[in-house]
Amino acid sequence: MSNPVTFVNVIDVEPSQQPELIDLLKEGTERVISQRPGLISVTLFASADKRRVLNVARWESAADVEATQADPAAAGYTRRVAAIATARPGLYTVVGEYAPQ
């Protein structure tokens, strides 16, 4: 069995375009990403200063992420995001998780 991974994309955007970016990410998630094999969850965060959006997606494996990135429909959304913002994506594994006792 594969190890779950977390795809974190820190996306820098002009404050005036943050709402457009959020709408685009929601649309891509609903239409494409949510249908992809291996997806566990997606959480979107908007910074209070309106300069960033975080896209945090949990996947069953890195291979699922790679297959999604190769999907032409997903790549179309990536191009649309790149037209209005600068993305810094990366894959992460959980190395610690804490909660109050």
DSSP file (Angstrom, degrees, kcal/mol; ACC not computed):
  #  RESIDUE AA STRUCTURE BP1 BP2  ACC     N-H-->O    O-->H-N    N-H-->O    O-->H-N    TCO  KAPPA ALPHA  PHI   PSI    X-CA   Y-CA   Z-CA
    1    1 A M              0   0    0      0, 0.0     2,-0.1     0, 0.0    60,-0.0   0.000 360.0 360.0 360.0 143.0    0.0    0.0    0.0
    2    2 A S        -     0   0    0      1,-0.1    59,-0.1    59,-0.0     0, 0.0  -0.304 360.0-110.6 -76.9 162.9    1.2    3.5   -0.8
    3    3 A N        -     0   0    0     -2,-0.1    59,-0.3     1,-0.0    -1,-0.1  -0.828  35.5-113.2 -93.5 131.3    1.8    6.2    1.8
    4    4 A P        -     0   0    0      0, 0.0     2,-0.3     0, 0.0    90,-0.3  -0.288  35.7-162.5 -59.8 148.2   -0.6    9.2    1.7
    5    5 A V  E     -A   59   0A   0     54,-2.0    54,-3.0    88,-0.1     2,-0.5  -0.893  13.7-133.9-129.4 160.9    0.9   12.5    0.6
    6    6 A T  E     -AB  58  92A   0     86,-3.3    86,-2.8    -2,-0.3     2,-0.6  -0.977  10.7-152.1-118.8 124.7   -0.2   16.1    0.9
    7    7 A F  E     -AB  57  91A   0     50,-3.4    50,-2.8    -2,-0.5     2,-0.5  -0.857  16.4-172.5 -93.3 118.8    0.0   18.4   -2.1
    8    8 A V  E     -AB  56  90A   0     82,-2.8    82,-1.5    -2,-0.6     2,-0.5  -0.965   5.5-174.6-117.2 124.3    0.5   22.0   -0.8
    9    9 A N  E     -AB  55  89A   0     46,-2.4    46,-2.2    -2,-0.5     2,-0.7  -0.955   8.8-161.9-121.2 112.5    0.4   24.8   -3.4
   10   10 A V  E     -AB  54  88A   0     78,-1.6    78,-1.8    -2,-0.5     2,-0.6  -0.845  15.6-166.0 -91.5 117.9    1.2   28.3   -2.1
   11   11 A I  E     -AB  53  87A   0     42,-2.7    42,-2.0    -2,-0.7     2,-0.4  -0.927   8.3-154.4-116.7 117.8   -0.3   30.7   -4.7
   12   12 A D  E     +AB  52  86A   0     74,-3.0    74,-2.6    -2,-0.6     2,-0.3  -0.719  24.7 165.8 -89.3 137.4    0.7   34.3   -4.7
   13   13 A V  E     - B   0  85A   0     38,-2.5    72,-0.1    -2,-0.4     5,-0.1  -0.985  43.9 -94.9-149.1 152.9   -1.8   36.7   -6.3
   14   14 A E    >>  -     0   0    0     70,-0.6     3,-2.2    -2,-0.3     4,-0.6  -0.526  43.1-119.1 -65.7 138.4   -2.6   40.4   -6.5
   15   15 A P  G >4 S+     0   0    0      0, 0.0     3,-1.1     0, 0.0    -1,-0.1   0.839 112.9  57.5 -51.7 -37.0   -5.1   41.2   -3.8
   16   16 A S  G 34 S+     0   0    0      1,-0.2     4,-0.2     2,-0.1    35,-0.1   0.722 109.0  46.7 -68.0 -19.1   -7.7   42.4   -6.4
   17   17 A Q  G <> S+     0   0    0     -3,-2.2     4,-2.5    33,-0.2    -1,-0.2   0.405  81.5  96.7-103.3   1.5   -7.5   39.0   -8.1
   18   18 A Q  H <X S+     0   0    0     -3,-1.1     4,-2.7    -4,-0.6     5,-0.2   0.923  84.1  50.8 -58.9 -44.7   -7.8   36.7   -5.0
   19   19 A P  H  > S+     0   0    0      0, 0.0     4,-2.4     0, 0.0    -1,-0.2   0.906 111.1  49.0 -60.4 -38.9  -11.6   36.2   -5.4
   20   20 A E  H  > S+     0   0    0     -4,-0.2     4,-2.3     2,-0.2    -2,-0.2   0.914 111.6  49.4 -64.4 -42.5  -11.1   35.2   -9.1
   21   21 A L  H  X S+     0   0    0     -4,-2.5     4,-2.6     2,-0.2     5,-0.2   0.924 110.5  50.0 -62.2 -45.0   -8.3   32.8   -8.1
   22   22 A I  H  X S+     0   0    0     -4,-2.7     4,-2.6     1,-0.2    -2,-0.2   0.926 110.8  49.5 -59.9 -45.5  -10.5   31.2   -5.4
   23   23 A D  H  X S+     0   0    0     -4,-2.4     4,-2.5     1,-0.2    -1,-0.2   0.905 111.4  49.8 -60.2 -41.5  -13.4   30.8   -7.9
   24   24 A L  H  X S+     0   0    0     -4,-2.3     4,-2.6     2,-0.2    -2,-0.2   0.913 111.6  47.6 -64.3 -43.9  -11.0   29.2  -10.4
   25   25 A L  H  X S+     0   0    0     -4,-2.6     4,-2.2     2,-0.2    -2,-0.2   0.897 112.3  49.6 -65.2 -40.3   -9.6   26.8   -7.8
   26   26 A K  H  X S+     0   0    0     -4,-2.6     4,-2.7    -5,-0.2     5,-0.2   0.934 112.1  48.3 -62.6 -45.5  -13.1   25.9   -6.6
   27   27 A E  H  X S+     0   0    0     -4,-2.5     4,-2.8     1,-0.2     5,-0.3   0.939 112.8  47.2 -60.9 -48.3  -14.3   25.2  -10.1
   28   28 A G  H  X>S+     0   0    0     -4,-2.6     4,-2.2     1,-0.2     5,-2.1   0.877 113.6  48.7 -62.1 -37.9  -11.3   23.1  -11.0
   29   29 A T  H  <>S+     0   0    0     -4,-2.2     5,-2.9     3,-0.2     6,-0.2   0.932 115.5  43.0 -67.4 -45.6  -11.7   21.1   -7.8
   30   30 A E  H  <5S+     0   0    0     -4,-2.7    -2,-0.2    -5,-0.2    -1,-0.2   0.900 123.4  35.5 -68.0 -41.3  -15.4   20.5   -8.3
   31   31 A R  H  <5S+     0   0    0     -4,-2.8    -2,-0.2    -5,-0.2    -3,-0.2   0.825 137.1   3.1 -85.0 -33.1  -15.2   19.7  -12.0
   32   32 A V  T ><5S+     0   0    0     -4,-2.2     3,-1.5    -5,-0.3     4,-0.4   0.771 122.7  49.3-120.6 -60.9  -11.9   17.8  -12.3
   33   33 A I  G > <S+     0   0    0     -5,-2.1     3,-1.7     1,-0.3    -4,-0.2   0.872 106.0  57.2 -61.1 -41.2   -9.9   17.1   -9.1
   34   34 A S  G 3 <S+     0   0    0     -5,-2.9    -1,-0.3    -6,-0.3    -4,-0.1   0.692 106.2  52.8 -64.6 -16.3  -12.8   15.7   -7.1
   35   35 A Q  G <  S+     0   0    0     -3,-1.5    -1,-0.3    -6,-0.2    -2,-0.2   0.510  86.8 106.9 -93.9  -6.5  -13.3   13.1   -9.8
   36   36 A R  S X  S-     0   0    0     -3,-1.7     3,-1.3    -4,-0.4    28,-0.0  -0.496  76.9-107.8 -80.3 140.8   -9.6   11.9   -9.8
   37   37 A P  T 3  S+     0   0    0      0, 0.0    31,-0.1     0, 0.0     3,-0.1  -0.357 100.1  25.7 -61.5 142.1   -8.7    8.5   -8.3
   38   38 A G  T 3  S+     0   0    0      1,-0.3    22,-2.3    21,-0.1     2,-0.2   0.300  80.3 140.8  90.6  -8.7   -6.8    8.7   -5.0
   39   39 A L  E <   +C   59   0A   0     -3,-1.3    -1,-0.3    20,-0.2    20,-0.2  -0.498  21.3 173.7 -70.5 133.2   -8.1   12.0   -3.8
   40   40 A I  E     -     0   0A   0     18,-3.0     2,-0.3     1,-0.4    19,-0.2   0.799  61.1 -32.3-100.8 -49.6   -8.8   12.1   -0.1
   41   41 A S  E     -C   58   0A   0     17,-1.4    17,-2.4     2,-0.0    -1,-0.4  -0.986  43.8-143.8-166.4 160.3   -9.6   15.8    0.4
   42   42 A V  E     -C   57   0A   0     -2,-0.3     2,-0.4    15,-0.2    15,-0.2  -1.000  14.5-175.6-131.5 134.9   -9.0   19.4   -0.7
   43   43 A T  E     -C   56   0A   0     13,-2.8    13,-3.0    -2,-0.4     2,-0.4  -0.999   8.4-158.7-129.4 131.1   -8.9   22.4    1.6
   44   44 A L  E     -C   55   0A   0     -2,-0.4     2,-0.4    11,-0.2    11,-0.2  -0.907   6.6-168.0-110.0 137.6   -8.5   26.0    0.3
   45   45 A F  E     -C   54   0A   0      9,-2.6     9,-2.6    -2,-0.4     2,-0.5  -0.980   7.1-156.0-124.7 136.5   -7.3   28.8    2.5
   46   46 A A  E     -C   53   0A   0     -2,-0.4     7,-0.2     7,-0.2     2,-0.1  -0.948  22.8-124.3-110.5 130.3   -7.3   32.5    1.7
   47   47 A S    >   -     0   0    0      5,-2.5     3,-1.6    -2,-0.5     5,-0.1  -0.418  16.1-125.5 -72.0 148.7   -4.9   34.8    3.4
   48   48 A A  T 3  S+     0   0    0      1,-0.3    -1,-0.1     2,-0.1    -2,-0.0   0.801 112.1  55.4 -64.0 -29.4   -6.3   37.8    5.3
   49   49 A D  T 3  S-     0   0    0      1,-0.0    -1,-0.3     3,-0.0    -2,-0.1   0.459 108.3-127.4 -84.1   1.0   -4.1   40.2    3.3
   50   50 A K  S <  S+     0   0    0     -3,-1.6   -32,-0.3     2,-0.2   -33,-0.2   0.619  81.9 108.6  66.3  16.8   -5.6   38.8    0.1
   51   51 A R  S    S+     0   0    0      1,-0.1   -38,-2.5   -39,-0.1     2,-0.3   0.529  75.0  35.0 -99.4  -8.1   -2.1   38.1   -1.3
   52   52 A R  E     -A   12   0A   0    -40,-0.2    -5,-2.5    -5,-0.1     2,-0.4  -0.981  51.8-164.0-145.4 155.0   -2.1   34.3   -1.1
   53   53 A V  E     -AC  11  46A   0    -42,-2.0   -42,-2.7    -2,-0.3     2,-0.5  -0.992  16.1-149.5-134.0 135.2   -4.2   31.2   -1.4
   54   54 A L  E     -AC  10  45A   0     -9,-2.6    -9,-2.6    -2,-0.4     2,-0.6  -0.907   5.0-163.9-104.8 132.2   -3.2   27.8   -0.1
   55   55 A N  E     -AC   9  44A   0    -46,-2.2   -46,-2.4    -2,-0.5     2,-0.6  -0.964  11.0-177.1-113.5 112.5   -4.4   24.7   -1.9
   56   56 A V  E     +AC   8  43A   0    -13,-3.0   -13,-2.8    -2,-0.6     2,-0.4  -0.946   4.1 176.3-117.0 115.0   -3.9   21.7    0.4
   57   57 A A  E     -AC   7  42A   0    -50,-2.8   -50,-3.4    -2,-0.6     2,-0.4  -0.972  19.1-148.8-124.0 129.6   -4.9   18.3   -1.1
   58   58 A R  E     -AC   6  41A   0    -17,-2.4   -18,-3.0    -2,-0.4   -17,-1.4  -0.818  22.0-176.1 -95.7 134.6   -4.5   14.9    0.6
   59   59 A W  E     -AC   5  39A   0    -54,-3.0   -54,-2.0    -2,-0.4   -20,-0.2  -0.914  36.9-124.5-130.7 154.3   -3.9   12.0   -1.8
   60   60 A E  S    S-     0   0    0    -22,-2.3     2,-0.3    -2,-0.3   -21,-0.1   0.827  92.3  -6.1 -65.2 -32.7   -3.5    8.3   -1.4
   61   61 A S     >  -     0   0    0    -23,-0.2     4,-1.3   -57,-0.1     3,-0.3  -0.989  64.3-110.2-158.8 162.5   -0.1    8.4   -3.2
   62   62 A A  H  > S+     0   0    0     -2,-0.3     4,-2.6   -59,-0.3     5,-0.2   0.834 116.9  62.0 -64.3 -32.7    2.4   10.5   -5.1
   63   63 A A  H  > S+     0   0    0      1,-0.2     4,-2.5     2,-0.2    -1,-0.2   0.867  99.9  53.6 -62.2 -36.1    1.5    8.5   -8.2
   64   64 A D  H  > S+     0   0    0     -3,-0.3     4,-1.9     2,-0.2    -1,-0.2   0.893 109.5  48.2 -65.3 -38.8   -2.1    9.8   -7.9
   65   65 A V  H  X S+     0   0    0     -4,-1.3     4,-2.6     2,-0.2    -2,-0.2   0.942 112.1  48.8 -64.5 -47.8   -0.8   13.4   -7.8
   66   66 A E  H  X S+     0   0    0     -4,-2.6     4,-1.5     1,-0.2    -2,-0.2   0.893 110.7  50.4 -61.2 -41.5    1.4   12.8  -10.8
   67   67 A A  H  X S+     0   0    0     -4,-2.5     4,-0.7     1,-0.2    -1,-0.2   0.888 111.2  49.4 -64.5 -38.4   -1.4   11.2  -12.8
   68   68 A T  H >< S+     0   0    0     -4,-1.9     3,-1.0     1,-0.2     6,-0.3   0.913 108.0  52.6 -67.1 -42.4   -3.7   14.1  -12.0
   69   69 A Q  H 3< S+     0   0    0     -4,-2.6    -1,-0.2     1,-0.3    -2,-0.2   0.808 109.0  51.5 -63.1 -28.8   -1.0   16.7  -13.1
   70   70 A A  H 3< S+     0   0    0     -4,-1.5    -1,-0.3    -5,-0.2    -2,-0.2   0.616  84.5 107.2 -82.0 -13.7   -0.7   14.8  -16.4
   71   71 A D  S <X S-     0   0    0     -3,-1.0     4,-2.6    -4,-0.7     5,-0.2  -0.501  70.6-139.2 -67.8 127.0   -4.5   14.9  -17.0
   72   72 A P  H  > S+     0   0    0      0, 0.0     4,-1.7     0, 0.0    -1,-0.1   0.847 101.5  53.3 -58.4 -35.5   -5.3   17.5  -19.7
   73   73 A A  H  > S+     0   0    0      2,-0.2     4,-1.2     1,-0.2     5,-0.1   0.917 111.7  44.6 -66.8 -41.9   -8.3   18.8  -17.9
   74   74 A A  H  > S+     0   0    0     -6,-0.3     4,-2.0     1,-0.2     3,-0.3   0.900 110.5  55.1 -67.1 -40.3   -6.3   19.5  -14.7
   75   75 A A  H  X S+     0   0    0     -4,-2.6     4,-2.3     1,-0.2    -1,-0.2   0.840 101.5  59.4 -62.1 -33.0   -3.4   21.0  -16.8
   76   76 A G  H  X S+     0   0    0     -4,-1.7     4,-1.8    -5,-0.2    -1,-0.2   0.902 106.5  46.1 -61.9 -41.3   -6.0   23.4  -18.3
   77   77 A Y  H  X S+     0   0    0     -4,-1.2     4,-2.5    -3,-0.3    -2,-0.2   0.871 108.8  56.1 -68.9 -36.3   -6.8   24.8  -14.8
   78   78 A T  H  X S+     0   0    0     -4,-2.0     4,-2.3     1,-0.2    -2,-0.2   0.915 108.3  48.0 -60.6 -42.6   -3.1   25.0  -14.0
   79   79 A R  H  X S+     0   0    0     -4,-2.3     4,-1.2     2,-0.2    -1,-0.2   0.892 110.5  51.4 -64.7 -39.6   -2.6   27.2  -17.0
   80   80 A R  H  X S+     0   0    0     -4,-1.8     4,-0.5     1,-0.2     3,-0.2   0.895 110.6  48.3 -65.8 -39.6   -5.5   29.4  -16.1
   81   81 A V  H >X S+     0   0    0     -4,-2.5     4,-1.7     1,-0.2     3,-1.6   0.929 108.2  55.0 -63.7 -44.8   -4.1   29.8  -12.5
   82   82 A A  H 3< S+     0   0    0     -4,-2.3    -1,-0.2     1,-0.3    -2,-0.2   0.748  98.3  64.3 -61.9 -24.0   -0.7   30.7  -14.0
   83   83 A A  H 3< S+     0   0    0     -4,-1.2    -1,-0.3    -3,-0.2    -2,-0.2   0.742 119.4  21.0 -71.9 -22.0   -2.2   33.4  -16.1
   84   84 A I  H << S+     0   0    0     -3,-1.6   -70,-0.6    -4,-0.5     2,-0.3   0.481 127.2  25.1-123.3  -6.0   -3.3   35.4  -12.9
   85   85 A A  E  <  -B   13   0A   0     -4,-1.7     2,-0.5   -72,-0.1   -72,-0.2  -0.931  68.9-112.3-153.2 170.1   -1.0   34.1  -10.1
   86   86 A T  E     -B   12   0A   0    -74,-2.6   -74,-3.0    -2,-0.3     2,-0.3  -0.961  33.0-158.0-115.3 118.3    2.3   32.5   -9.2
   87   87 A A  E     -B   11   0A   0     -2,-0.5   -76,-0.2   -76,-0.2   -78,-0.0  -0.732  15.7-170.9-100.9 143.9    2.1   29.0   -7.8
   88   88 A R  E     -B   10   0A   0    -78,-1.8   -78,-1.6    -2,-0.3     2,-0.1  -0.737  22.2-177.3-128.8  81.8    4.7   27.2   -5.7
   89   89 A P  E     +B    9   0A   0      0, 0.0     2,-0.3     0, 0.0   -80,-0.2  -0.416   7.0 164.3 -83.1 156.4    3.5   23.6   -5.4
   90   90 A G  E     -B    8   0A   0    -82,-1.5   -82,-2.8    -2,-0.1     2,-0.4  -0.975  32.6-121.3-163.0 157.2    5.1   20.7   -3.5
   91   91 A L  E     -B    7   0A   0     -2,-0.3     2,-0.3   -84,-0.2   -84,-0.2  -0.866  32.8-178.4-104.0 138.1    4.5   17.3   -2.1
   92   92 A Y  E     -B    6   0A   0    -86,-2.8   -86,-3.3    -2,-0.4     2,-0.4  -0.938  18.5-148.8-134.2 153.1    4.7   16.6    1.6
   93   93 A T        -     0   0    0     -2,-0.3     2,-0.3   -88,-0.2   -88,-0.1  -0.937  34.7-104.1-117.9 149.0    4.4   13.7    4.0
   94   94 A V        +     0   0    0     -2,-0.4     3,-0.1   -90,-0.3    -2,-0.0  -0.545  39.9 168.7 -72.1 128.5    3.2   14.0    7.6
   95   95 A V        +     0   0    0      1,-0.4     2,-0.3    -2,-0.3    -1,-0.2   0.432  69.5   6.6-117.8  -6.3    6.1   13.8   10.1
   96   96 A G        -     0   0    0      2,-0.0    -1,-0.4     0, 0.0     2,-0.4  -0.868  55.6-175.3-172.3 141.7    4.2   14.9   13.1
   97   97 A E        -     0   0    0     -2,-0.3     2,-0.3    -3,-0.1    -3,-0.0  -0.973  13.7-172.1-145.7 128.0    0.6   15.8   14.1
   98   98 A Y        +     0   0    0     -2,-0.4    -2,-0.0     3,-0.0     3,-0.0  -0.916  10.6 173.7-128.9 147.6   -0.4   17.1   17.4
   99   99 A A        -     0   0    0     -2,-0.3    -2,-0.0     0, 0.0     0, 0.0  -0.972  44.7 -85.4-143.8 154.4   -3.7   17.8   19.3
  100  100 A P              0   0    0      0, 0.0     0, 0.0     0, 0.0     0, 0.0  -0.290 360.0 360.0 -60.7 147.3   -4.4   18.9   22.8
  101  101 A Q              0   0    0     -3,-0.0    -3,-0.0     0, 0.0     0, 0.0   0.444 360.0 360.0 -94.8 360.0   -4.6   16.1   25.3
